[in-house]
Each structure stands twice: as C-alpha cells, then as structure tokens.
Amino acid sequence: MTIEVNWFSVLAAAVSSMVVGSIWYAKPVFGTIWQKQVKLTDAQMKKGATKALTGAFLLAIIAAYVLAHVTQLSQAFFGYTPVVAALSTAFWLWLGISMTTIVIHALFEQRNTTLTILHVANQLVTMLVMGLVIGLLQ
C-alpha cells in the first residue's frame, strides 16, 4: 500500500494550528490565564516569541504530516470519507498521545489543574481543526 500525503493539506493544517494557538492564547480568550499560570511577563514572552513561533510551526508541520499519513491508513482500512477519517484519527491521536503526554508531564512537574486543562483542551481543538483541514483538502 502506498501512502500519498497531500503536502498542501499538511501546510494548511500547520497554519491552522498556528491560528488556533493565536486565538486560544490571545489575552481576551485564555492568554491572561495562561500567562499568569506560567509566570511569564510580556517582556519575557516578546523576547522568546520568534524562537517559539518558529519552533511551533516546524513542529506543527511534523504533527500535520503524521496526522495526514495516519488518516490515509485509517481511510484505507475503515473506508471512511476523508473528513471522518481525519477527524476520528485526530481524536484518537489526541487521546492516546497528546492528552496522555501532557497529563503525565503535568503530574510529574506538579502543575496545577488549570494549566493542564488549558493545554489538553487546546490540543484537542488544534488536532480536530488540523484533522478537518486535512480531511477537506485530501
């Protein structure tokens, strides 16, 4: 079986990840809560922004590629439509990898529940939006 990943959908999904993050962590949404929980000043955030945004985008490309690749496998195996395959794959990858990894780190780092829920929920929304983009552009 040959898996052919649509690179345009991967890049679009990576961009969607950045859009979700910029909305999610905007001060009027959850940004003020997040900033208080991680104890970063505006100056600290501004200083590290370029590195953080560049790294986040590159990692989003990797995540989107994996999601697109596994979506193709899911679609071939289950015979789902591209959108259903992408959304279900996004959910299961979130549940089995993203959510569990975030919670494990939070437990060992003794982070508070608010920050953990904020990150877990952001990852769920991000993965589902990425899945929707991949599914629609397959």
N, C-alpha and C positions, 0 to 999 in steps of 0.2 A: 504494500500500500504506500502510495506516495502522498505526502502531506504538502500541499501548496498553500503557503501563508500569503495573504494579501498584505503587502508592506504598506500600502496606503492606509488600510484599516488599522494596522499596528501604530503608525504615526498619528493617525487621527485619535485613536484610543489613548495614546500617551498624552496628547494635547488635552483630551477631555479630562484626564487625571489631574492635570495642572489646573484646569478650570474649576473642577470640583474642589480641589485643595484651596485655591484662592478665594472661593466663595465660603467654604466651610470655616477657614481660619481667618476670615475678614473680621475685623473688630465688632461690627454690628451683629455678626452671626455668633460664632464661638471663639473668635480671636482673643477677646479680652479674657475670657475664662481660661483659654489655653495658655496665654502669656502669663497670667497670674500663677497657674499651676506649675509651669516650667521655670518660673522665676527669671524671665528674660526681660531686659529693658528694651525700649525702642532702639536705642543706640547699639546694643548688642545684636539685635535682630538685623539692623541695617548693615552692620559690619560683616556679618556672615551670610547675607542674602544671596550674593552671586554664587558662592560655592554651594549653598544649599539648593538653590533653584536649578543649577546646572546638574548637580548630582541627582536631584529628584527626577528631572526629565530623562536623564540617561537610564535610571533605574525603572522609570515608568515604561520606557521602550522595551526593556527586558521583560517586565511583567506583562505588557500587552502582547509581546511575541509569544510568550508561554501560554497566555490565555487563548490567543488565536490558534496556536498549534493544538492544544488540548481540545479546543472547541471543534476543530476539524475531526479529531478522533471520536469525540462524542457524537458528532453529527453522523459520521460514517457508521458507528456502532448502533446507535439508537434510531437513526433515521429521522431525527428531529429536524424541524426547519432551522435555518441558520440562527435566527433570533432566539428561539427556545434553547437550542444547543448552547449558544453563547451565554445566555442568562443563567441557565442551570449550571454550566461549567463554572461561571464566575462565582455563583453562590457556594458551590461545593469546594472550590479552591479557597475562597474566603474562610469558610467554616473550618476546613481541615488544616489550613496552613496559616493564613493571615491572623485570624482571630486567636487561634491557639498560641501562636508565637508571641503575639502582643501580650496576651494574658500571662503566659509563662514569665516573660521578662518583667512584667509589672509585679508579679508575685515575688520574684527574687529581688527586685530593686525596691520593693516595698512602696510602690507608687500608690497614690490614693485612687479610689474607685472612680472619681470624676474624670480624671485624666485618662484612665484606662477605657472607660466607656466612650469618651470622646474619640479616642484613636480607633477603637473597634468599630464604632458606628461610621466614622469617616472611611475606613477601609471597606466596609460593606457597600456604602453608597458609591465609592470610587470604582470598586470591582464591577458592580452592576451597571454603572454608566459605561465603563470600558467594554463590558460584555455587550451592551446594547449597540454601541458604536460598531464593534466588530461584527455582530450579527447582521446589522443593517447594511454593512459595506461588503459582506462576503460575496 
